[in-house]
Structures are given as structure tokens and as C-alpha cells.
């Protein structure tokens, strides 16, 4: 559906989002080696191109302030660990602590990217059907251009991951790591 991104997307108005690529989550995904290999390529190309790089990091709230739904699911006690060493943030990268499935809720992410004139967000990370999809949809609803790097997102559940990619491809551009490298 989104065959021609040329003209719509400009490198100087783009940023990369690395969603929740933390140790415990990476250890549970179905395609760990392929995912990490592609993500390393994407992160390296992003840094080489001097495109802003944002990491989200799951940060638990004190238990008394966690939502009843997160408590009931057991997620309120989940220990995700640190961002994996293969793509660990460098000094110029930005790490934003968050505790919802949207990068735009409870953070200054929207303010930061608007201040920088960014209108295109490339999404990578874990889990495709949860935070990646929620944040990409939210970005689109706010007027940004979300682009999913389909072989640099993953999940603990392959079927949910694939279903999410199918849904996302109907609403926004989805590209491969190799396409990203050519574009950025």
C-alpha cells in the first residue's frame, strides 16, 4: 500500500525508536538472533547518519501507584532488566523511562520530537503487538509518520507478531532493515 516513501520522508526530520529492548524481553522472543542482528544494523546506520535515537525503557511505578490492571496481570512486578549490550545507548542517544504501552503517555517524547522538527518515526523493538503497535498508532493519530521496520520488531508470540504486522501494514509503511539502510 505504501510503495513510495520517497518525498514523504526526509532523513533530517526522522528519528528511530527502539522500544523496550531489555534483557528479559529479548530472552523470551521467538527470533532472538535474527532480531538482534537486524537491530544492530539499524542502530549502527542510525548513528552513522546522525539521526536521533530514542530508547524506551520499562520503568515500574511504586506498587501503590501501579494500575489495577498491571497488578492483576503480574506485569507490575516484572523485572525487564537493562537495555541489551548489543545496542546499548551511547552518550548521544536518549533513553526515556516509561510505564505505559504508548511512548506518548506520561513522557515528554512528543514535546521533544516536535521541538526538533521530527515528523517521521521508525519503530523497532519488543513487543510488536503491544508497545510498538500502540506507540505507532498513537504517533499516526498525532500527525506523525510511523514506519515499522518489520524484521527489527519481535514478540514472545510469533502469531501475534505476524497478525500485528499485517494490521500495521494496512495503516502505515512497513519496511525491512535493508530498505531502512537505503532510505536513511
Phi and psi in degrees as a GROMACS rama.xvg file:
@    title "Ramachandran Plot"
@    xaxis  label "Phi"
@    yaxis  label "Psi"
@TYPE xy
-106.368  71.3172  UNK-2
-73.2884  -38.9637  UNK-3
-116.097  100.83  UNK-4
-87.0694  -15.5879  UNK-5
-60.8237  134.768  UNK-6
91.6197  -32.9987  UNK-7
-83.4452  -32.0907  UNK-8
-119.033  132.437  UNK-9
-121.967  133.013  UNK-10
-55.1634  -42.2074  UNK-11
-70.5653  -8.10581  UNK-12
-115.532  22.387  UNK-13
-115.284  159.745  UNK-14
-147.989  156.134  UNK-15
-105.672  135.409  UNK-16
-109.861  124.686  UNK-17
-107.57  105.256  UNK-18
-91.8086  113.123  UNK-19
50.9155  44.9299  UNK-20
-88.6545  72.0665  UNK-21
-109.198  155.367  UNK-22
-48.9051  -51.8044  UNK-23
-64.7102  -37.7921  UNK-24
-69.6348  -44.3353  UNK-25
-60.6183  -37.1669  UNK-26
-66.6621  -16.3742  UNK-27
-103.667  -6.03116  UNK-28
-78.7618  159.359  UNK-29
-78.6978  -19.0117  UNK-30
-133.031  48.8616  UNK-31
-51.9683  -50.3268  UNK-32
-64.7619  -49.1735  UNK-33
-61.8295  -45.3441  UNK-34
-57.7649  -52.3919  UNK-35
-64.6627  -39.0133  UNK-36
-60.0802  -47.3802  UNK-37
-66.9205  -41.4976  UNK-38
-65.3706  -38.4751  UNK-39
-60.1206  -43.835  UNK-40
-61.0904  -44.7147  UNK-41
-63.8105  -47.5019  UNK-42
-63.2281  -44.6547  UNK-43
-61.3678  -44.2956  UNK-44
-66.1038  -37.275  UNK-45
-61.8408  -47.0207  UNK-46
-65.0536  -43.44  UNK-47
-59.4577  -36.6084  UNK-48
-85.9229  -1.42295  UNK-49
58.638  37.4243  UNK-50
-90.5535  135.839  UNK-51
-56.8028  141.2  UNK-52
-125.104  118.244  UNK-53
-112.75  130.187  UNK-54
-107.069  135.659  UNK-55
-96.6829  147.989  UNK-56
-138.636  119.833  UNK-57
-59.7246  126.126  UNK-58
-132.287  114.482  UNK-59
-69.2645  145.42  UNK-60
-84.329  157.787  UNK-61
-54.6404  142.535  UNK-62
-50.8125  -40.0593  UNK-63
-62.8444  -22.8533  UNK-64
-101.143  -3.36228  UNK-65
-69.7184  148.653  UNK-66
-69.5316  151.323  UNK-67
-58.9054  -34.0042  UNK-68
-66.5752  -42.7708  UNK-69
-66.2697  -38.2479  UNK-70
-63.8957  -45.7942  UNK-71
-63.8864  -33.551  UNK-72
-79.0639  -13.9355  UNK-73
87.5204  -8.36758  UNK-74
-66.8653  -27.4553  UNK-75
-61.4056  -19.1571  UNK-76
-106.647  0.148136  UNK-77
-65.3195  132.443  UNK-78
-107.108  98.6107  UNK-79
-76.0132  -17.6757  UNK-80
80.5657  -170.736  UNK-81
-89.2838  170.703  UNK-82
-63.792  139.108  UNK-83
-63.7634  148.374  UNK-84
-64.1517  -30.4367  UNK-85
-59.6739  -27.2315  UNK-86
-132.662  28.6967  UNK-87
-55.9122  138.724  UNK-88
-57.6746  141.684  UNK-89
-99.377  174.415  UNK-90
-55.6041  -37.7122  UNK-91
-80.306  -11.452  UNK-92
-81.0652  158.28  UNK-93
-116.146  126.29  UNK-94
-108.098  125.668  UNK-95
-117.495  118.742  UNK-96
-73.712  137.779  UNK-97
-148.532  161.174  UNK-98
-138.784  25.9235  UNK-99
-131.681  173.988  UNK-100
-87.1311  10.0934  UNK-101
-126.499  132.531  UNK-102
-66.2922  -15.0512  UNK-103
-94.536  -9.99393  UNK-104
-100.24  119.953  UNK-105
79.9384  13.8929  UNK-106
-132.616  172.835  UNK-107
-98.6932  17.846  UNK-108
-57.3378  -48.9317  UNK-109
-59.7874  -45.7245  UNK-110
-58.5342  -44.8205  UNK-111
-62.1872  -47.9634  UNK-112
-72.5692  -33.0841  UNK-113
-66.1963  -43.5368  UNK-114
-59.5034  -32.888  UNK-115
-87.3913  -2.06091  UNK-116
74.3468  20.8277  UNK-117
-81.4094  131.788  UNK-118
-125.105  -8.03724  UNK-119
-121.591  130.628  UNK-120
-122.551  118.632  UNK-121
-88.8386  130.324  UNK-122
-110.093  132.948  UNK-123
-133.166  167.836  UNK-124
124.876  -163.218  UNK-125
-132.241  133.01  UNK-126
-106.324  140.223  UNK-127
-51.454  -50.6643  UNK-128
-81.2438  -2.81117  UNK-129
-112.521  -100.931  UNK-130
-65.491  -37.0606  UNK-131
-63.0523  -52.0303  UNK-132
-63.9954  -44.0097  UNK-133
-59.4548  -46.1094  UNK-134
-69.7316  -38.8871  UNK-135
-65.2016  -43.7266  UNK-136
-63.2994  -43.087  UNK-137
-61.3503  -43.7185  UNK-138
-57.8048  -46.1474  UNK-139
-63.2476  -40.9627  UNK-140
-64.7116  -24.115  UNK-141
-90.4449  0.79088  UNK-142
96.6495  7.01699  UNK-143
-87.7277  164.4  UNK-144
-101.765  105.659  UNK-145
-88.3498  138.395  UNK-146
-128.753  125.707  UNK-147
-95.4216  127.164  UNK-148
-90.6906  96.1279  UNK-149
-62.4441  -27.8027  UNK-150
-99.2497  12.0968  UNK-151
-124.711  24.5821  UNK-152
-126.622  155.154  UNK-153
-157.113  -178.443  UNK-154
-159.029  168.99  UNK-155
-78.8481  -18.1792  UNK-156
-122.272  110.567  UNK-157
-60.8346  -41.2661  UNK-158
-65.2565  -42.9047  UNK-159
-63.7239  -41.8109  UNK-160
-58.274  -50.569  UNK-161
-64.6042  -41.0208  UNK-162
-62.659  -41.6073  UNK-163
-63.5942  -44.3919  UNK-164
-61.1966  -39.5418  UNK-165
-61.7594  -46.4667  UNK-166
-63.4844  -46.5608  UNK-167
-62.5943  -37.6859  UNK-168
-65.6646  -18.3461  UNK-169
-81.5416  -16.8811  UNK-170
-112.795  -24.2308  UNK-171
-154.426  164.078  UNK-172
-64.7678  138.429  UNK-173
-125.207  133.132  UNK-174
-134.498  170.652  UNK-175
-96.0216  169.686  UNK-176
-57.6303  -45.4757  UNK-177
-62.3538  -38.6736  UNK-178
-65.7324  -40.9886  UNK-179
-59.0563  -46.636  UNK-180
-59.0594  -37.8784  UNK-181
-71.9718  -35.8675  UNK-182
-74.339  -45.8072  UNK-183
